[in-house]
Amino acid sequence: MNPTHNLDEHENTPGEGFQRNEKLNLKKKIFSESPDDSQKYIANSYKNVSTDEIIITRDKLENILLKHLKRVDKAKSWIAPLTLLITLLATLLTTSFNSYEHLPAATLQALFIFFFIASIIWLIKDIVDYNSIRKKISIDELIGMITNHQEEIKK
């Protein structure tokens, strides 16, 4: 035997050959274990593989999704009047109105107050609408409409 030979040629010495054999032995061990032997390493096992199949026509699904989208858009409609209200409030608090061409300062201020009050009314209306449709924009509601488990909700 040559004393300068590669140690990888021997199975019992560490090296590439030894590692390859260990991998093969490990694979054999894994695939040869019975199901009971592999279960001893698993503390808990959870299965969630049951499912429901939903069959629906494309046009019906499109109609349901469009109605849902309108509800979602309507639920966000309070943002515009609130933004306008804040802007008008800042204007009323920080501006000293001056006459502009033929409009007196009091008239300009009255217009801003009128629009401020109108935006308050608009905001209250949108908040009331939001409260009435808040529960109707949930995922459960949408799935219920798609699966016909709930009646379609009017706008």
Salt bridges, closest charged atoms under 4 A:
GLU16 OE2 - ARG20 NH2 2.95
ASP126 OD1 - LYS125 NZ 3.57
ASP129 OD2 - LYS125 NZ 3.09
GLU152 OE1 - LYS67 NZ 2.69
